[in-house]
Amino acid sequence: MSAPAGRARRVLAATAAAVVGVLAVGMAVAAPSTAEPGPTLGQLAAAKGRYFGSATDNPTLTNAPYTAVLGSEFNQITVGNTQKWQYTEPSRGQFDYRQADQIVAFAQAHDQIVRGHTLVWHNQLPGWVNDVPAGELLGVMRNHIANVAGHYKGKVVHWDVVNEAFEEDGTRRQSVFQQKIGDSYIAEAFKAARAADPNAKLYYNDYNVEGVNAKSDAMYNMVKSFKQQGIPIDGVGLQAHLILGQIPSTVRQNIQRFADLGVDVAITELDIRMRTPRDATKDAQQAADYRAVVNACLAVTRCVGITVWDFSDGHSWIPSVFPGEGAALIYDENFAKKPSYWAVYEALGGTPVTTTTTTGGNTSGCAATYRVVGQWNGGFQGEVTVRNTGTAGITGWTVRWTLAEGQRLGNVWNGVASTTGQEVTVRNAGYNGTLNANGTTTFGFIGSFAGSNPAPSAITCTTA
C-alpha cells in the first residue's frame, strides 16, 4: 500500500464512520446544544468511497469565515495556483515552496488529502522557460518535475502531471514543450513524475473533455497508447468548467470509457457558470446540472472524486474571465449554501431536506427558506437562508415562524433569536444584515422535538 494512497483510505474510512454516526437512528444526544450537525459533503462522499473537495489559494487562508468552511466541509484540497511553475521555480534552478506549503499544511491540519496541480503547463510559466534552448528543455522539465514532485513526495495523492496539451480539434497545442521537445514530452513528464514520487497517482488533466468529442477522443487515444507502451499514467482529470444547462449528455459514457482503459477518473475543477444576476430559475437549473455531474461520477466505480474550483462565488475565477457571467459555485459570496449545494448533498446520499419558502411581497424585499439539515432522536439542526428579493440593498432583516407543538428552539448562530411561546423571531447579527439585491445569508439553529418534526407551514421575512 502506498503512503499517500493509504492515507487517503484512512481519511475516507474515518469520515465514512463519522457519517454512520451522524445518520444512525437512535443516536444518543445529551442535550440539543451538544448535538452533532448533519454530515458534510466530504463525509457523504467518503461513505461512497470517494472524496469531495475544493481548490483554494493563498490569499483566502487569512479569511476566517472562508477557512471555517474549507476546513470542515471537504475531505480534499487542490492547490489552485502556487504549485505551478511560475511560483515553484521562478528562476532557473531556484525553487520556492513557501506558498504551496501553507496550503498543504492547512490540508494536513484538517485531515484532508491533497491533489498536486500542476507540473507541466503551457500557462503560468516564468519567462525564462521560453528562452531555454531546444536541446536543454527536456532536461529542464525533468529537473523541475524531480524537484517539485520530490518536495511533495508522500504529501499528495494525485499529480496533474501535464495540463491542457490538446486543442479543441484534438491536435497538440503548440506550447513551448511541444515545439522544442515534440510529441514525446508528455510521456517523458509522466516518467519523470513516477521517478520522483512512485506512490502518487499520475493524471493528465484538461478542459472541454467531459463529453465525447474530438478533444476527449485525442486524450482517450493518448491514454490508450500510454497504457499499451507502459507509460506510467494512473488517471485522467476532467476539469468540468461547465455552462448552465449545457451539461454534455455523454459525461457518464465518457467517464466509463476511460475507466475501461484501466485508469481512474476525477472531476477536477468543477464549476457551472450562468449569466448574472442569479434568479430562482437559474438556481434550479444549476442545481439539476450539479446533480447530473455528481450522479455521472457515482455511476462509475473508477470515478474517484470531485473537486469544485473553489467553493464560494466570491472567490471564483469566472467573472474575471467571462464578463457578465459567474455564480458558478455551491456557496454564494456570503458563504450561504445555494440550491446547487443541496443538490450535491442529496446526490451524495444526504437525507433530503424539507423546505418552506414564503416571500414577503414587493414591500418586504426578502424571502426566507427553512431546511432541516440533520435529525436524530429528539433533536435536529435547522438552517434558514435569507435572500434579498428586492432591487436595492437592505440593511437588516427579521425572520419569523411558529414552532410546532413539542418543538423547542436551542442554540442559534448568525442571528439574534427570541421566542414568545411557540413564536420565533430571528433578527440579523451585526455582520450579516446588509444584503445586496439577490444577496443571501444563512443562520442556523439546534432544536428539539417530541413526536413529529414538521417544517413550519409558513415562514416570513421582513426588512429593516
Residue pairs with C-beta under 8 A, 6 or more apart in sequence:
1 9
2 198
2 199
2 200
3 154
3 199
4 113
4 154
4 155
4 156
4 157
4 199
4 200
5 157
5 199
5 201
7 113
7 157
8 51
8 113
8 157
11 46
11 51
11 75
11 111
11 112
11 113
12 46
12 49
12 50
12 51
12 75
13 46
14 46
14 111
15 40
15 42
15 43
15 46
15 47
15 75
16 43
16 46
16 47
16 49
18 39
18 43
19 39
19 43
19 44
19 46
19 47
20 47
21 27
21 36
22 36
22 37
22 38
22 39
22 43
22 374
22 376
23 39
23 351
24 376
25 376
25 377
26 377
27 36
27 376
27 377
28 377
29 35
29 36
29 376
29 377
29 378
29 379
31 410
32 379
32 408
32 410
32 411
32 446
32 447
32 448
33 410
33 411
33 446
35 374
35 376
35 379
35 380
35 381
35 446
36 374
36 376
37 373
37 374
37 381
38 350
38 351
38 373
38 374
38 381
39 47
39 350
39 374
40 72
40 73
40 74
40 75
41 52
41 73
41 74
41 341
41 344
41 345
41 348
42 51
42 52
42 53
42 73
42 74
42 75
42 76
42 112
43 75
44 52
44 345
44 348
44 349
44 350
45 51
45 52
45 75
45 305
45 306
45 348
46 75
47 348
47 349
48 298
48 348
48 349
50 297
50 298
50 303
50 304
50 305
50 306
51 74
51 75
51 76
51 113
51 304
51 305
51 306
51 307
52 74
52 75
52 76
52 305
52 306
52 307
52 344
52 348
53 74
53 75
53 76
53 77
53 78
53 112
53 113
53 115
53 305
53 306
53 307
53 308
54 70
54 73
54 74
54 76
54 77
54 78
54 307
54 308
54 309
54 310
54 311
55 77
55 78
55 79
55 80
55 117
55 269
55 307
55 308
55 309
55 310
56 70
56 77
56 78
56 79
56 80
56 103
56 106
56 310
57 80
57 81
57 82
57 103
57 310
57 315
58 81
58 82
58 99
58 102
58 103
60 66
60 67
60 70
60 310
60 315
61 67
61 102
61 103
61 106
65 335
66 312
66 315
66 335
67 106
69 311
69 312
69 331
69 335
70 77
70 106
70 110
70 311
71 106
71 109
71 110
71 112
72 110
73 311
74 112
74 311
75 111
75 112
75 113
76 112
76 113
76 114
76 115
76 305
76 307
77 103
77 106
77 107
77 112
77 113
77 114
77 115
78 114
78 115
78 117
78 268
78 269
78 307
79 100
79 103
79 104
79 114
79 115
79 116
79 117
80 117
80 309
80 310
81 87
81 124
82 88
82 99
82 100
82 103
83 100
83 116
83 117
83 118
83 148
83 152
84 117
84 118
84 121
84 124
85 119
85 120
85 121
85 124
85 125
85 126
85 129
85 144
86 124
86 125
86 126
87 96
87 99
87 100
88 95
88 96
88 97
88 100
88 144
88 147
88 148
89 95
89 96
89 126
89 144
89 147
89 148
90 96
90 126
91 126
91 128
92 128
92 132
92 140
93 143
95 147
95 148
95 151
97 148
97 151
100 152
103 114
104 114
104 152
104 155
104 156
107 113
107 114
108 114
108 155
113 157
114 152
114 155
114 156
114 157
115 156
115 157
115 158
115 159
115 160
115 266
115 268
115 307
116 149
116 152
116 156
116 158
116 159
116 160
116 200
117 159
117 160
117 163
117 205
117 268
118 159
118 160
118 161
118 162
118 163
118 205
119 144
119 145
119 148
119 149
119 159
119 160
119 161
119 162
119 189
119 193
120 141
120 144
120 145
120 161
120 162
120 163
120 177
120 185
120 186
120 189
121 162
121 163
121 164
122 164
122 165
122 173
122 175
122 176
122 177
123 164
125 176
129 137
129 140
129 176
130 176
132 140
132 180
133 180
134 179
134 180
134 181
137 176
137 177
137 180
137 181
138 181
138 185
138 188
141 177
141 181
141 185
141 188
141 189
141 192
142 188
142 192
145 161
145 189
145 192
145 193
145 196
146 192
146 195
146 196
147 196
148 196
149 159
149 192
149 193
149 196
149 197
149 200
150 196
150 197
152 197
153 196
153 197
153 199
153 200
154 197
154 199
156 197
156 200
157 200
157 201
158 200
158 201
158 202
158 203
158 234
158 235
158 266
159 193
159 197
159 200
159 201
159 202
159 203
160 203
160 204
160 205
160 237
160 268
161 189
161 190
161 193
161 202
161 203
161 204
162 185
162 186
162 189
162 190
162 204
162 205
163 205
163 206
164 173
164 205
164 206
164 207
165 172
165 173
165 175
165 178
165 186
165 204
165 206
166 172
166 173
166 206
166 209
166 215
166 218
166 219
167 173
167 215
168 208
168 214
168 215
169 214
169 215
170 214
170 215
170 217
170 218
171 218
172 178
172 183
177 185
178 185
181 188
186 204
186 222
187 226
187 229
187 231
190 202
190 226
190 231
190 232
190 233
191 231
191 232
193 200
193 202
193 232
194 202
194 232
201 234
201 235
201 264
202 232
202 233
202 234
202 235
203 233
203 234
203 235
203 236
203 237
203 264
203 266
203 268
204 219
204 222
204 223
204 233
204 235
204 236
204 237
205 236
205 237
205 239
205 268
206 215
206 219
206 236
206 237
206 238
206 239
207 239
207 240
207 241
207 269
208 215
208 239
209 215
209 216
209 219
209 236
209 238
209 239
209 254
210 216
210 238
210 239
210 240
210 242
210 247
210 248
210 251
210 254
211 248
211 249
211 250
211 251
211 253
211 254
212 248
212 250
212 253
212 254
212 257
213 248
216 254
219 236
220 257
220 258
220 261
223 233
223 236
223 258
223 261
223 263
224 261
225 231
226 233
227 233
227 261
227 262
227 263
233 263
234 263
234 264
235 263
235 264
235 265
235 266
235 304
236 258
236 263
236 264
236 265
236 266
237 265
237 266
237 267
237 268
237 269
238 254
238 255
238 265
238 266
238 267
238 268
239 268
239 269
239 270
239 309
240 267
240 268
240 269
240 270
240 271
240 293
241 269
241 270
241 271
241 273
241 309
242 270
242 271
242 272
242 273
242 289
242 293
243 272
243 273
243 274
244 272
244 273
244 274
244 275
244 282
244 285
244 286
244 289
245 285
245 289
247 272
247 289
247 292
247 293
248 254
251 292
251 293
251 296
252 295
252 296
252 299
252 300
255 265
255 296
255 297
255 299
255 300
255 302
255 303
256 299
256 300
258 265
258 302
259 265
259 300
259 301
259 302
259 303
263 302
264 302
264 303
264 304
265 297
265 300
265 302
265 303
265 304
266 303
266 304
266 305
266 306
266 307
267 293
267 297
267 303
267 305
267 306
267 307
268 307
269 307
269 308
269 309
270 290
270 293
270 306
270 307
270 308
270 309
271 308
271 309
271 310
271 316
271 318
271 328
271 329
272 286
272 289
272 290
272 293
272 328
272 340
273 318
273 322
273 325
273 326
273 327
273 328
274 282
274 285
274 286
274 325
274 326
274 327
274 328
275 282
275 324
275 325
276 319
276 324
276 325
276 326
276 327
277 327
277 437
277 438
278 327
278 438
279 438
282 327
283 338
283 339
283 340
284 339
286 327
286 338
286 339
286 340
287 338
287 339
287 340
287 342
287 343
288 343
289 340
290 330
290 340
290 343
290 344
290 347
291 343
291 344
291 346
291 347
293 306
294 306
294 343
294 344
294 347
294 348
295 347
296 303
297 303
297 305
297 306
298 347
298 348
308 329
308 330
309 316
309 317
309 329
310 316
310 317
310 329
311 329
311 330
311 331
312 329
312 331
312 332
312 333
312 335
313 326
313 327
313 328
313 329
313 331
313 332
313 333
314 332
314 333
314 334
316 326
316 328
316 329
318 325
318 326
318 328
319 325
319 326
329 338
329 340
330 337
330 338
330 340
330 341
330 344
331 337
331 338
331 341
332 338
332 439
332 440
333 439
334 432
334 435
334 439
334 440
334 441
334 442
335 442
336 385
336 440
336 441
336 442
337 383
337 385
337 442
338 440
342 353
342 371
345 353
346 352
346 353
351 374
351 375
353 371
353 372
353 373
354 370
354 371
354 372
354 454
354 455
355 369
355 370
355 371
355 455
356 369
356 370
356 455
356 456
356 457
356 458
356 459
357 367
357 368
357 369
357 370
357 459
358 367
358 368
358 458
358 459
358 460
358 461
359 366
359 367
359 389
359 461
360 366
360 367
360 389
360 460
360 461
360 462
360 463
362 390
364 389
364 460
364 461
364 462
364 463
365 388
365 389
365 390
365 392
365 394
365 463
366 386
366 387
366 388
366 389
366 390
366 394
366 397
366 435
366 461
366 462
366 463
367 386
367 387
367 389
367 461
368 384
368 385
368 386
368 387
368 399
368 401
368 459
368 460
368 461
369 384
369 385
369 387
369 459
370 382
370 383
370 384
370 401
370 455
370 456
370 459
371 382
371 383
371 384
371 385
372 380
372 381
372 382
372 453
372 455
373 381
373 382
373 383
373 444
374 380
374 381
375 381
375 453
378 448
378 449
378 450
379 446
379 447
379 448
379 449
380 446
380 447
380 448
380 449
380 453
381 444
381 445
381 446
381 447
382 444
382 445
382 446
382 447
383 442
383 443
383 444
383 445
384 399
384 415
384 426
384 442
384 443
384 444
384 445
384 459
385 440
385 441
385 442
386 397
386 399
386 428
386 435
386 440
386 441
386 442
386 443
386 461
387 435
387 438
387 439
387 440
388 394
388 435
388 436
388 437
388 438
388 439
388 440
388 463
389 438
390 437
390 463
391 437
392 437
393 434
393 435
393 436
393 437
393 439
394 433
394 434
394 435
394 463
394 464
395 433
395 434
395 464
396 427
396 428
396 433
396 434
396 463
396 464
397 427
397 428
397 433
397 435
397 461
397 462
397 463
397 464
398 425
398 426
398 427
398 428
398 461
398 462
398 463
398 464
399 415
399 425
399 426
399 427
399 443
399 459
399 460
399 461
400 423
400 424
400 425
400 426
400 459
400 460
400 462
401 424
401 456
401 458
401 459
401 460
402 422
402 423
402 424
402 456
402 457
402 458
403 409
403 419
403 422
403 423
403 424
403 447
403 456
404 422
404 449
404 452
404 453
404 454
404 456
405 422
405 451
406 449
406 450
406 451
406 452
407 422
407 447
407 448
407 449
407 453
408 447
408 448
408 449
409 417
409 419
409 424
409 445
409 447
410 445
410 446
410 447
410 448
411 445
411 446
412 426
412 443
412 444
412 445
413 443
413 444
413 445
414 429
414 432
414 441
414 442
414 443
414 444
415 426
415 427
415 428
415 429
415 432
415 443
415 445
416 426
416 427
416 428
416 429
417 424
417 425
417 426
417 427
417 445
418 424
418 425
419 425
426 443
426 445
427 433
428 441
428 464
429 443
432 441
432 443
433 464
435 441
447 453
